[in-house]
Amino acid sequence: MKKKASKRRSSAKKEIIVTENVCDRFCENRVLCWISRIIAILYIVFISLFALDAFSGSGNFWEVFVGFLIHLIPSAILVILLVVAWKHEMVGGWLYLILGVIFTIFYDTYESVITFFVLSGPLFFIGVLFLISAMKDSKS
């Protein structure tokens, strides 16, 4: 009876140790690692809300649906970018910074400070967080 209980405890300890090692391997500084990812996900959800604007127009179902999908293209690009950044933080950080420049130019967010901080600013912030996280991981 005691053998079974000790085996269960030791296997549970092994599972915890293995899980911790896997987490540490992907990101040494977990807080910074997860903050960048969570902010990126929240930003994608925020940008996706603009796609709902497609339903305010007139037209049949398919025209409205196609308009909705077209409005979701920036969100799809951001999801792909997040997947890349999740695996390769350094590359993802630079891509977020480049996308911040593209958003600034394409959406003319440089014309208004508020618009810049709402649309382009988070991309720059996320990019910097991913770069800092990647640099901390490479030093450890």
C-alpha positions as CSV (number, residue, x, y, z in Angstrom):
1,M,0.0,0.0,0.0
2,K,2.8,2.4,0.9
3,K,4.7,1.5,-2.3
4,K,1.8,2.6,-4.5
5,A,1.4,5.9,-2.7
6,S,5.1,6.7,-3.0
7,K,5.1,5.8,-6.7
8,R,2.2,8.2,-7.3
9,R,4.0,11.0,-5.5
10,S,7.3,10.4,-7.3
11,S,5.6,10.3,-10.7
12,A,3.7,13.5,-9.9
13,K,7.0,15.2,-8.9
14,K,8.6,14.0,-12.2
15,E,5.7,15.5,-14.2
16,I,6.0,18.8,-12.4
17,I,9.8,18.9,-13.0
18,V,9.4,18.0,-16.7
19,T,6.7,20.7,-17.1
20,E,8.9,23.3,-15.4
21,N,11.9,22.4,-17.6
22,V,9.8,22.7,-20.8
23,C,8.4,26.1,-19.7
24,D,11.9,27.4,-18.8
25,R,13.3,26.2,-22.1
26,F,10.8,28.3,-24.1
27,C,11.1,31.4,-22.0
28,E,13.4,32.0,-19.1
29,N,11.6,35.2,-18.0
30,R,8.0,33.9,-17.9
31,V,6.3,37.1,-16.9
32,L,7.8,39.2,-19.7
33,C,7.2,36.3,-22.1
34,W,3.5,36.0,-21.3
35,I,2.9,39.7,-21.1
36,S,4.0,40.2,-24.7
37,R,1.8,37.3,-25.8
38,I,-1.3,38.4,-23.9
39,I,-1.0,42.0,-25.1
40,A,-0.7,40.7,-28.7
41,I,-3.8,38.5,-28.3
42,L,-5.8,41.4,-26.8
43,Y,-4.6,43.7,-29.7
44,I,-5.8,41.1,-32.2
45,V,-9.2,41.0,-30.5
46,F,-9.3,44.8,-30.6
47,I,-8.5,45.0,-34.3
48,S,-11.0,42.3,-35.0
49,L,-13.8,44.4,-33.6
50,F,-13.4,46.8,-36.5
51,A,-14.5,44.0,-38.8
52,L,-18.0,44.2,-37.3
53,D,-18.3,47.5,-39.2
54,A,-19.0,45.4,-42.3
55,F,-22.4,44.4,-40.9
56,S,-23.6,48.1,-40.8
57,G,-23.7,48.4,-44.6
58,S,-26.5,47.4,-46.9
59,G,-26.3,44.5,-49.3
60,N,-27.2,40.8,-49.4
61,F,-25.7,38.3,-47.0
62,W,-22.8,37.3,-49.3
63,E,-21.7,40.9,-49.9
64,V,-21.8,41.6,-46.2
65,F,-20.0,38.3,-45.4
66,V,-17.2,39.0,-47.9
67,G,-16.8,42.5,-46.5
68,F,-16.5,41.0,-43.1
69,L,-13.8,38.6,-44.2
70,I,-11.9,41.5,-46.0
71,H,-12.0,43.5,-42.8
72,L,-10.5,40.5,-40.9
73,I,-7.4,40.4,-43.1
74,P,-5.3,42.6,-40.7
75,S,-6.3,40.3,-37.8
76,A,-5.3,37.2,-39.8
77,I,-1.9,38.8,-40.5
78,L,-1.5,39.5,-36.8
79,V,-2.4,36.0,-35.9
80,I,0.2,34.6,-38.3
81,L,2.7,37.1,-36.9
82,L,1.9,36.0,-33.3
83,V,2.5,32.4,-34.2
84,V,5.9,33.3,-35.6
85,A,6.7,35.4,-32.6
86,W,5.6,32.7,-30.2
87,K,8.2,30.3,-31.7
88,H,11.0,32.8,-32.6
89,E,10.8,35.8,-30.3
90,M,13.6,37.8,-31.9
91,V,12.2,37.4,-35.4
92,G,8.7,38.1,-34.2
93,G,9.8,41.2,-32.3
94,W,11.4,42.7,-35.4
95,L,8.3,41.8,-37.5
96,Y,6.1,43.5,-35.0
97,L,8.2,46.6,-35.3
98,I,8.1,46.5,-39.1
99,L,4.3,46.0,-39.0
100,G,4.1,49.0,-36.6
101,V,5.8,51.1,-39.3
102,I,3.5,49.7,-42.0
103,F,0.4,50.4,-39.9
104,T,1.6,53.9,-39.3
105,I,2.0,54.6,-43.0
106,F,-0.9,52.6,-44.4
107,Y,-3.5,53.8,-41.9
108,D,-2.0,57.4,-41.6
109,T,-1.9,57.1,-37.8
110,Y,0.9,59.7,-37.7
111,E,-1.7,62.4,-38.3
112,S,-3.2,62.0,-34.9
113,V,-1.4,61.2,-31.6
114,I,-4.4,59.4,-30.2
115,T,-4.8,57.3,-33.3
116,F,-1.1,56.5,-33.3
117,F,-1.1,55.3,-29.7
118,V,-4.3,53.3,-30.2
119,L,-3.5,51.5,-33.5
120,S,0.3,51.6,-34.1
121,G,1.7,52.1,-30.6
122,P,0.7,48.6,-29.3
123,L,2.6,47.0,-32.3
124,F,5.8,48.9,-31.4
125,F,5.3,48.0,-27.7
126,I,4.7,44.3,-28.4
127,G,7.7,44.2,-30.7
128,V,9.9,45.7,-28.0
129,L,8.6,43.3,-25.4
130,F,9.3,40.3,-27.7
131,L,12.8,41.6,-28.4
132,I,13.6,42.2,-24.7
133,S,12.3,38.7,-23.9
134,A,14.4,37.2,-26.6
135,M,17.5,39.0,-25.4
136,K,17.0,37.9,-21.8
137,D,16.5,34.3,-23.0
138,S,19.7,34.4,-25.1
139,K,21.7,35.8,-22.1
140,S,20.6,33.0,-19.8
